[in-house]
Amino acid sequence: MSKLRFKVGIDVGNYDTKTQHTSTPSSYKSYEKRNLMLDEYVCYKGMYYSPTNERNNQQVDKTKDNYCLIISLFAVAKEILFQLRQKYPHATDVELQGYIEQIEELSIGVGLPAGYFSQLAESTRNLYLKEWENGFEFEYCGFTFKHKLVTCAVLPQDFTAVAWNDNISTIKDFSKYIIVGIGGGTADAIPVENGTPQVNDCISITKGTTVMFSEIIKTIQHETAKTMEYSVVEAVLLGKPTIVDDARKARIKKLAEEFADKLVDDFIHNGLHFSDNPVVFIGGGALLMRKALEKNPNFVKVEFVEDVNANAKYFAVFCSQ
């Protein structure tokens, strides 16, 4: 059998971790033995890990421990399996395992917020290479993965997914614009001029969706004496079916709008001129706040990247170049 190289873009967020086609909650619990009550797990170096919906991880520097490595194992396994199942829709698990074993080399692309990119790019790349470049093995949901990391590209998130995206009209029509990415942990602004990010003017604010959810839940609990989960708040904001009463739904939406307005004010106070430049929004947080952002009077022209996996897709494109 010929050995293959596989490319995975990994967008490690504080809320979700995404690849080109998959998403995993960015929180997990570890176990010395497999928890048979949980369907999804990774076994790595004798420990078992399963994702949770708590979304309580808030890290700017994800190299301080093995957090990003563990969550990246889920990403690698799920993206490989997704693509293999797309290519071989009728393959059995035994056949899929055989296809996995043909993949010897792995190239990954990962991202960092623009405001921390220069500070953390080298340590992030070194963490993955130190752990995986001599080969690594793990189990995911009964499948065994054994690969060697041959390249690891660290890229500025949001900028990578916008600046080369031909589907975005703003980058075709304007030489100067601002990218605003709103994720789980941070909201990042990247001024761009003539295709080049203005590094010294990039801003990262630790006000992502996890902060918004937390503030909403605390307020609702204070006002109604009822507790809520992050996932329920998210469902309300996305218009998904819930059993939440209309009064709390309305309050959640109002609080989310207020949070978005305060976030815009924070950016303006940090020197961004939204009234003079078109803005491209990217990230799941931006889509959650879309209605509030669209009607905020500080913006003249806005455009939204609809694909929440856009960062990971472009990380994969550039990970071996």
C-alpha angles and dihedrals in degrees: 000000000000117000117237139203118227127200123213128181110208120196103188105197132175090243106029135003113221137193127187090287110005142064133203129183108256095232129078142170126224128225134186088216129032113271102228091199090068121074099197121061146141123215113204127166092346097309128105124220130189127184121245133197094232094102090194098139114114112175130149093180105045092179095077091088139000094279097112092043093055095045089046090058089062089048095051094047096045095047093048092049092045093054094043092051090049090051096040105028094170098045119129121229089258091053091047090053089054091052090049090054090058089064106087103155128050130197118190135186120202132179142222132195111267092239092059100031100103092043099049109024097093096044091047093052092045092051093058094042094048091052101038114019093089091049134281136207133201142154125238120188094327097319121110120220123194118173144145121230108229101169135020118185119192111204137180105261119231093013091065092050095047110034094060097033109115091193093069112089095196094069090051096048103038134048091199126046142135126245115209116190119189115191137156099286107017143027111216131194121199118184110208127197124182090346094306124112112235094231097189091054098050115120131198120191122187093230109109132143095286089060090047093049091048093051092047093049092049092050094047091048091049093049101040106018087235123124123218139192126237091242092056093051089049091050091052092051091048092049094243121152114278137155092233111131119250094249094057091043090055091047093050091052092048092050091049090052091051091049091052091049092051090049091053090049090052091054092048091050087053090059106267117145106211093165091064101041137051114245129218113202121204135175138055091276091057090053091050090052095038099116092050093046093048093055096040105118094219092074124076100177127014135174128187130214101224097195111087089194093056096109093052092046092055093042087059092050093055102032096098101031 
